[in-house]
Amino acid sequence: MIDAVGQPQSLLVLGGASEIAQAVVDAVAARRCRTVVLAGRESPRLAEAAERARSAGVEQVETVPFEATDVEGHRALVDSLFDRFGGFDVVLVAAGVLGDQEADEHDPAAAARVITTNFTGLAAAMVAVADRLRTQGYGRLVVLSSVAGDRARRANFVYGSSKAGLDAFSQGLGDALAGTGASVMVVRPGFVKGRMTEGMQPAPFATTPEAVAEAVVRGLERGNEVVYVPGVLRWVFALLRHAPRALWRRMPA
Amino acid sequence: MSTPTTPTTPADAFRPAPVRTLLTGWGRTAPSAADVVEAVHPDVAATVVADVAAGRLGSGRGVIARGMGRSYGDAAQNGGGVVLDGTWMDGVTAVDLVTGRITVRAGTSLESLMERFVPLGWFVPVTPGTRQVTVGGAIAADIHGKNHHRDGSFASHVLSLTLVTPTGTVTVGPEDDPELFWATAGGMGLTGVITEATLAMLPVETSYLLVDTERARDLDDVMERMVSGDDGYHYSVAWIDCQATGARLGRSVLTRGDHARLADLPARLRTNPRRTRAFVPRTLATVPVTPPSGLLNPLTVGAFNEVWFRKAPRHEVGRPHHMTGFFHPLDGVAAWNRLYGNRGFLQYQFVVGDDQGEVVRRVISRLADVRLASFLAVLKRFGPGDPGPLSFPMPGWTLALDLPVGHPGLGRLLDELDDEVVGAGGRIYLAKDSRVARRHVEVMYPRLPEWRATRARVDPEGVLRSDLGRRLGLCDERPLRQ
């Protein structure tokens, strides 16, 4: 069970190989977390993430195959996990792809892949998760969104729009869950330095997976519904949302 | 066409209709929703427990009894499972006004017992800082009061109790199946649903106490006064200003008193027989809305504590106080827990041995260091504990303080304080807890294996479950076999 200061004892990660997810696992393992289930595409990276969770002191670590776009399989997978482990305190939705904006812009299938993975697939999985959280009467669904979804930019609007969709869906779901004991926390990091953004020029207010993990822990402690990382981006984007179009479309990547 | 048949038992007449309800403890943290069933009669409690055990009710997440929800954390919550609302199961079933033995349904509140029996000359043997607890809850948490140094905790005054377990309903007492009786005292409801209890009440002549009040300048001062003088009083407690630091650390107001005899009262009270034993609880105010978290910050709380300390008399002897004001000052403000805002608050209460007073000092000073706003903390000296393996009190110092949730690193800090408490051979109080680590619980309560064995005897499948039980590993987390 999650406690009064938001420390979970069990965690299910959708997108278990994600760098941010690993940082979150490290952070919660240092507190109370005893069970971690990493759902993700079978890969050496997923196995490494599991190993890392074990060495962080988590007693029970398992990996299960999860493909975000396999929407038909989500219900069965989620149900089997909740049945086996008796429930989860926190479900972290961390899967996602960045895509390649220049290519995706001209390749219908590639654009659809980004959007289907980041939005459609995860939203479908969250439907299955939310049903189980309603039944168990508690649990926090933590969704890794992005400030890229606050307002889609010329330089990454395929990714940005997928996050905008995911973000809007999560907020709506959070409202739908009000009063059930379950709740949703949307996390909107800025540019996160890491594997996903390797070789890219960091944007202002760039952050790290560890900082995002700390913000997640803090958000759980305070029961926040929306968390920006770093926090100042809340105010930066409150302004940028209203920047004139002509200026906004010139914003560099 | 079928004709309705006349029900023959209460359980027959009352088909449990569970209502999904979002529940928290008094601290308003970590909510969870459960299917709440009103246990209007002990038979209904028995039916519900049997139905959950057989998989006819609930979704395999067990059942727990709930009283008035005054545990600070998740003791009376059962996310996704069934919660029996015991407050419906109230009333006095047998009275002996000569011996002061009464038998009551477990959902009866201490307040209603006081309203009923104080005018007849009987007071509850132990009362906590609120009257808003049920007898069942008082036993399940084995509550203590300001008289622990003299009278021990609540269960010491329970002559017998009736317990609905998944393997049947039993009546046990300190002589009759003491193992199960003491596993239930402090067992947080995880050994069964208490439906009835027989208590030994305390004879009183009036509803007043004669109270001595003194200010103590620091922690050494107050501890010294308590060690040397507590034995001379029936009730004793010190209120500490946790924001006083440095040389004033632990400055406090010590209030101690005894039940007033009729002859002790001033003439204006003594001459009116309807007033000498009057017990009419009043709510002076209600906190109507939940203000933003952060209203209680170091500034506001500091100002309150300062005023409170200065308004206390430096030294006052034998002043008559009515029971309500002496025992339950906070009951005058309904829903005061809302003052901490939506994030809620927690209470940290621990006990350490008589020779470990330094731990009390370190806890106060560490909380003051991080500027954690705490209203007055309560310091009390316990007498010997009772045989309950999960019962909290043990001889020594107990400190209780309320802390708002949301301060960064509060969880970590409390873990470190737990390290100190455990290192000193102490423990924390499960009825107040909402965050302790499992590894600490095992050390704090070394007789846990014994308790588990007794529980397994009456609940082999682990049907009795709560959020607290799941969090601390006192019950299984996996779904019940369906």
Boltz contact constraints between the chains, C-beta under 6 A:
constraints:
  - contact:
      token1: [A, 1]
      token2: [B, 467]
      max_distance: 6.0
  - contact:
      token1: [A, 1]
      token2: [B, 470]
      max_distance: 6.0
  - contact:
      token1: [A, 1]
      token2: [B, 471]
      max_distance: 6.0
  - contact:
      token1: [A, 2]
      token2: [B, 30]
      max_distance: 6.0
  - contact:
      token1: [A, 3]
      token2: [B, 434]
      max_distance: 6.0
  - contact:
      token1: [A, 3]
      token2: [B, 435]
      max_distance: 6.0
  - contact:
      token1: [A, 4]
      token2: [B, 29]
      max_distance: 6.0
  - contact:
      token1: [A, 4]
      token2: [B, 30]
      max_distance: 6.0
  - contact:
      token1: [A, 4]
      token2: [B, 346]
      max_distance: 6.0
  - contact:
      token1: [A, 4]
      token2: [B, 405]
      max_distance: 6.0
  - contact:
      token1: [A, 4]
      token2: [B, 434]
      max_distance: 6.0
  - contact:
      token1: [A, 4]
      token2: [B, 435]
      max_distance: 6.0
  - contact:
      token1: [A, 5]
      token2: [B, 410]
      max_distance: 6.0
  - contact:
      token1: [A, 5]
      token2: [B, 411]
      max_distance: 6.0
  - contact:
      token1: [A, 5]
      token2: [B, 435]
      max_distance: 6.0
  - contact:
      token1: [A, 7]
      token2: [B, 411]
      max_distance: 6.0
  - contact:
      token1: [A, 86]
      token2: [B, 477]
      max_distance: 6.0
  - contact:
      token1: [A, 86]
      token2: [B, 478]
      max_distance: 6.0
  - contact:
      token1: [A, 86]
      token2: [B, 479]
      max_distance: 6.0
  - contact:
      token1: [A, 135]
      token2: [B, 80]
      max_distance: 6.0
  - contact:
      token1: [A, 136]
      token2: [B, 79]
      max_distance: 6.0
  - contact:
      token1: [A, 136]
      token2: [B, 80]
      max_distance: 6.0
  - contact:
      token1: [A, 137]
      token2: [B, 32]
      max_distance: 6.0
  - contact:
      token1: [A, 137]
      token2: [B, 33]
      max_distance: 6.0
  - contact:
      token1: [A, 137]
      token2: [B, 34]
      max_distance: 6.0
  - contact:
      token1: [A, 137]
      token2: [B, 79]
      max_distance: 6.0
  - contact:
      token1: [A, 137]
      token2: [B, 80]
      max_distance: 6.0
  - contact:
      token1: [A, 138]
      token2: [B, 32]
      max_distance: 6.0
  - contact:
      token1: [A, 138]
      token2: [B, 79]
      max_distance: 6.0
  - contact:
      token1: [A, 179]
      token2: [B, 22]
      max_distance: 6.0
  - contact:
      token1: [A, 180]
      token2: [B, 33]
      max_distance: 6.0
  - contact:
      token1: [A, 181]
      token2: [B, 22]
      max_distance: 6.0
  - contact:
      token1: [A, 181]
      token2: [B, 31]
      max_distance: 6.0
  - contact:
      token1: [A, 181]
      token2: [B, 32]
      max_distance: 6.0
  - contact:
      token1: [A, 181]
      token2: [B, 33]
      max_distance: 6.0
  - contact:
      token1: [A, 222]
      token2: [B, 406]
      max_distance: 6.0
  - contact:
      token1: [A, 223]
      token2: [B, 343]
      max_distance: 6.0
